[in-house]
Amino acid sequence: MDNPRHFKTGDFHSYVSVLPHEAFGLIFDNLVVASVDCMVVDSTGKMLLLKRALEPNAEKFWIVGGLMQPGETFEAAAQRVLEEKIRLGISETNRFKFLNIHSYVWARREQALQENGCHILAITMAVIITDEEVSRVHPNDAYSEVEWKQVEVVTIHGTYHPALRTCARDFLLSVQKIGT
């Protein structure tokens, strides 16, 4: 798949504000929301997996992710999400590479009426980080545990969500393309 493109038409300005927690329940009941997931890989080929403390997918290992904000490019959203979620600042947006897009329909969500679930369209980006950057990874309270697993192991290990295994396979394919 080619990289998705971001088009800004006209004089768009974002008016992002902090929404009350209750508003997200209404949003999730009525809209498919967009998020950016970021597959973080170290120099030895291990990917960062974080156990989610919150719904959706609570108590399961996942990659770093968060909702997009209006007007953000995929790279800028990945950059912001890494800073907010794991306190990792990456200033060069060209280090982020498009991996895939997944549509997730989760049975549960963190917001009110949890059993209503949510539907999220996730753009997955990948970034390879240095050893020094690995030492700066500090997840926020949305995550309860950290693991670094070889990407190859995640592709075949049945305990991981099929989408996570697909991300790992897509990452390996993208690395092979670059090497040829």
C-alpha positions in Angstrom: 0.0 0.0 0.0 1.2 3.5 -0.8 1.6 5.9 2.0 -1.6 7.7 2.7 -1.6 11.3 2.0 -2.7 14.3 4.1 -4.3 17.2 2.3 -5.0 20.5 3.8 -7.6 22.4 1.8 -8.2 26.1 2.4 -7.3 28.1 5.5 -8.0 25.4 8.1 -7.4 26.1 11.7 -7.7 23.5 14.5 -9.8 24.5 17.5 -8.9 21.6 19.8 -10.1 21.8 23.3 -10.3 19.5 26.2 -13.7 17.7 26.1 -15.5 16.5 29.3 -15.2 12.7 29.8 -18.9 12.3 29.2 -18.7 13.8 25.7 -16.5 10.9 24.6 -19.2 8.4 25.2 -21.5 10.3 22.8 -18.8 10.6 20.3 -18.0 6.9 20.4 -21.7 6.0 20.1 -22.1 8.1 17.0 -18.8 8.3 15.1 -15.8 6.2 14.0 -12.8 8.0 15.4 -9.3 8.2 14.0 -6.2 7.3 16.0 -2.5 6.9 15.3 -0.7 3.8 16.7 3.0 3.8 16.7 5.2 0.7 16.6 8.4 1.7 18.4 11.4 -0.6 17.5 14.8 -0.5 19.1 18.2 -1.0 17.3 18.2 -4.7 18.1 14.8 -5.4 16.5 12.7 -5.4 19.7 9.3 -3.7 19.6 7.8 -1.8 22.5 4.7 -3.5 23.9 2.7 -1.8 26.7 0.0 -3.5 28.8 -3.1 -1.2 28.6 -4.5 -0.2 32.0 -7.7 1.2 30.3 -10.3 0.0 27.8 -10.4 -0.7 25.0 -8.3 -3.8 25.2 -7.5 -3.4 28.9 -5.0 -5.8 30.4 -3.6 -6.7 27.0 -0.3 -5.7 25.4 -0.4 -3.2 22.6 1.6 -0.5 20.9 1.5 3.2 21.8 -1.6 4.9 20.4 -3.9 7.9 20.8 -6.6 9.8 19.0 -5.7 12.2 16.2 -6.5 15.9 16.6 -8.0 17.9 13.7 -5.5 19.1 11.2 -2.6 16.8 12.3 -0.6 14.8 9.8 -0.1 11.2 10.6 3.6 11.9 11.5 2.7 14.9 13.7 0.1 12.8 15.5 2.6 10.0 16.1 5.1 12.5 17.4 2.6 14.0 19.8 1.3 10.6 21.0 4.8 9.3 21.8 5.5 12.5 23.8 2.2 12.3 25.7 2.0 8.5 26.3 5.7 7.5 26.8 7.4 10.8 27.3 9.6 10.2 24.2 10.3 13.3 22.1 11.2 12.7 18.5 11.7 16.0 16.7 12.3 14.6 13.2 8.9 13.6 11.7 10.6 12.0 8.7 11.7 9.2 11.0 8.1 7.9 11.1 7.1 5.5 8.4 3.6 4.5 7.4 2.9 0.8 8.2 -0.8 0.1 7.7 -4.4 1.0 8.6 -6.7 -1.1 10.7 -10.3 -0.8 11.6 -11.0 -1.9 15.2 -14.4 -2.5 16.7 -13.9 -2.9 20.4 -16.7 -4.4 22.7 -15.7 -2.2 25.6 -14.5 1.4 26.1 -13.3 3.4 29.1 -16.0 6.1 28.8 -19.5 5.9 30.2 -21.7 3.0 28.9 -18.5 0.9 28.6 -20.5 -2.0 27.1 -21.3 0.1 24.0 -17.7 -0.2 22.9 -16.2 1.9 20.1 -15.0 1.8 16.5 -11.6 3.2 15.8 -9.8 3.6 12.5 -6.1 3.4 13.4 -3.3 4.5 11.2 -0.1 2.6 12.2 3.2 4.4 12.0 6.6 2.8 12.8 9.8 4.4 14.2 13.2 2.9 15.0 14.7 4.5 18.1 18.3 4.7 19.4 19.5 3.1 22.6 19.6 6.6 24.2 16.0 7.1 23.2 15.1 3.7 24.7 16.4 4.9 28.1 14.0 7.9 27.9 10.8 5.7 27.4 8.6 6.3 30.5 4.9 5.3 30.0 2.1 7.3 31.6 -0.7 5.8 33.8 -2.6 4.5 30.7 -0.1 1.5 30.8 0.7 -0.9 33.6 3.6 -2.9 32.2 6.4 -2.6 29.6 7.9 -5.4 27.4 10.4 -5.3 24.6 9.8 -8.3 22.3 11.6 -9.4 19.1 9.4 -8.4 16.2 9.7 -11.9 14.7 8.4 -13.4 18.0 5.3 -11.2 17.9 4.5 -12.3 14.3 4.0 -15.9 15.4 3.0 -15.8 19.1 -0.7 -16.6 19.3 -1.2 -14.7 22.6 -1.0 -11.3 20.7 -4.0 -9.8 19.0 -4.0 -10.6 15.2 -3.7 -6.9 14.3 -0.6 -6.7 16.5 0.9 -9.7 14.7 0.0 -8.1 11.4 1.8 -4.8 12.4 4.9 -6.8 13.2 4.8 -8.7 9.9 4.2 -5.4 8.0 7.2 -3.9 9.8 9.4 -6.8 8.8 8.2 -6.5 5.1 9.0 -2.8 5.1 12.5 -3.3 6.4 13.1 -5.9 3.7 11.9 -3.5 1.0 14.3 -0.8 2.3 17.2 -3.3 2.2 16.6 -4.3 -1.4 
